[in-house]
Amino acid sequence: MSKKSKADGPVSSKVLDEVFQALAHPMRRQILIVLYAREGRMTAGEIADRFKCSWPTTTRHLGVLETAGVLDVTKQGRNRVYSLTVQPLLRSADWIYSWAGLAAASSANEGWKALPYATMRNATPPKKPVAAKERATKTRQRQSQKKVKQNRTNK
């Protein structure tokens, strides 16, 4: 029941969101580590026995991992066997590595240009940080312009 993704092309935002959400909780990361150490396959009961939380909590975590596509589930009689699916993790890692160009670039503009097109599709280059003093000055200018407009309309 795992979500299949294309091996080539940009990784979708939905896939990234689901994988990062799955990795956000320490227990879910631990489940992946245990599965990896056990050659990538375990029953739900074997996974649950490894942790000190209740069965509903464990199944909820397994469900999040399954939704993210990092676990595949098959039924063998009454047992549900979970298998590790690394493709979504690898694609997410590739997306993270694509951002490494930012750190390697000498300036923010150069780093932004180094990103692959797929990650920039609907994005704009980051703005230069504005100093607090400049921001306060601009805010005061806008406020005074509003007052002038209000005075003109009230006359």
C-alpha positions in Angstrom: 0.0 0.0 0.0 3.0 2.2 -0.4 2.9 5.2 -2.6 5.1 4.8 -5.7 7.0 7.8 -6.9 8.8 8.4 -10.1 12.5 7.8 -9.9 13.3 10.8 -12.0 11.9 14.3 -12.0 11.3 16.7 -9.1 10.0 15.4 -5.9 6.5 16.7 -5.1 5.9 19.0 -2.1 3.3 16.6 -0.8 5.8 13.7 -0.7 8.3 16.0 1.1 5.7 17.1 3.6 4.6 13.5 4.4 8.2 12.2 4.7 9.3 15.2 6.9 6.2 14.8 9.1 6.9 11.1 9.4 10.5 11.8 10.5 9.4 14.6 12.9 8.7 12.2 15.8 11.5 10.4 17.6 9.5 7.2 18.0 8.8 7.0 14.2 12.6 7.5 13.5 13.3 4.7 16.0 10.8 2.4 14.3 12.7 3.0 11.0 16.0 2.2 12.7 14.6 -1.0 14.2 13.2 -2.1 10.9 16.5 -1.3 9.2 18.4 -3.3 11.8 16.0 -6.3 11.3 16.6 -6.5 7.6 13.6 -4.2 6.8 10.7 -6.5 7.7 8.8 -7.0 11.0 5.3 -7.8 12.1 3.2 -5.1 13.8 3.4 -7.1 17.1 7.2 -7.4 16.9 7.5 -3.6 16.4 5.1 -2.9 19.2 7.0 -5.1 21.6 10.1 -3.0 21.1 8.5 0.2 22.6 6.9 1.1 25.9 3.9 2.9 24.5 0.3 1.6 24.0 -0.8 -0.4 21.0 -3.0 2.4 19.6 0.0 4.8 19.8 2.2 2.4 17.9 -0.4 1.7 15.2 -0.9 5.5 14.8 2.9 5.9 14.3 2.9 3.0 11.8 0.0 4.6 10.0 1.9 7.9 9.6 5.0 6.1 8.3 2.8 4.1 5.9 1.0 7.3 4.6 4.4 8.8 4.0 5.3 5.8 1.8 8.3 4.8 3.9 6.6 1.6 5.0 4.8 -1.0 2.9 2.2 -3.3 4.6 1.3 -6.8 3.6 -1.1 -9.2 5.4 0.0 -12.7 6.2 -2.9 -14.4 7.9 -3.8 -12.3 10.9 -0.4 -10.5 10.9 0.5 -7.2 9.2 4.1 -7.3 8.1 5.8 -3.9 7.7 8.6 -3.5 5.2 10.9 -0.6 4.8 10.6 1.4 1.6 13.6 3.7 1.2 12.7 5.4 -2.1 10.7 8.3 -0.5 13.6 8.8 2.0 16.2 8.8 -0.7 14.2 11.3 -2.8 13.8 13.6 0.2 17.5 13.3 1.0 18.3 14.3 -2.6 16.1 17.3 -2.2 17.9 18.3 0.9 21.3 17.8 -0.8 20.2 20.1 -3.6 20.1 22.9 -1.0 23.8 22.3 -0.1 24.7 24.6 -3.0 23.5 27.5 -0.9 26.1 26.9 1.8 28.9 26.3 -0.8 28.1 29.5 -2.7 30.0 32.7 -1.9 26.9 35.0 -1.8 23.2 34.6 -1.3 22.4 35.4 -4.9 25.0 32.9 -6.2 23.6 30.2 -3.9 20.1 30.8 -5.0 21.1 30.4 -8.7 22.8 27.1 -7.7 19.6 25.4 -6.7 18.0 23.1 -9.2 15.1 24.5 -11.2 12.6 22.0 -9.6 13.0 23.5 -6.2 12.7 27.1 -7.4 9.6 26.7 -9.6 7.3 28.9 -7.7 9.9 30.8 -5.6 11.6 34.1 -5.8 15.1 35.0 -4.6 15.3 35.9 -0.9 15.1 39.5 0.0 18.1 41.2 1.7 17.6 41.5 5.4 16.4 44.9 6.4 17.9 46.5 9.5 15.5 47.3 12.3 16.2 51.0 12.0 15.3 51.0 8.3 12.2 49.0 8.9 11.0 51.5 11.6 11.7 54.4 9.3 9.7 52.8 6.5 6.8 52.1 8.9 6.8 55.7 10.0 6.8 56.9 6.4 3.8 54.7 5.6 1.9 55.9 8.6 2.5 59.5 7.8 1.4 58.9 4.2 -1.8 57.3 5.4 -2.5 60.4 7.6 -2.0 62.7 4.7 -4.4 60.7 2.6 -7.0 60.7 5.4 -6.7 64.4 5.8 -7.3 65.0 2.1 -10.4 62.8 2.1 -11.8 64.4 5.2 -11.7 67.9 3.6 
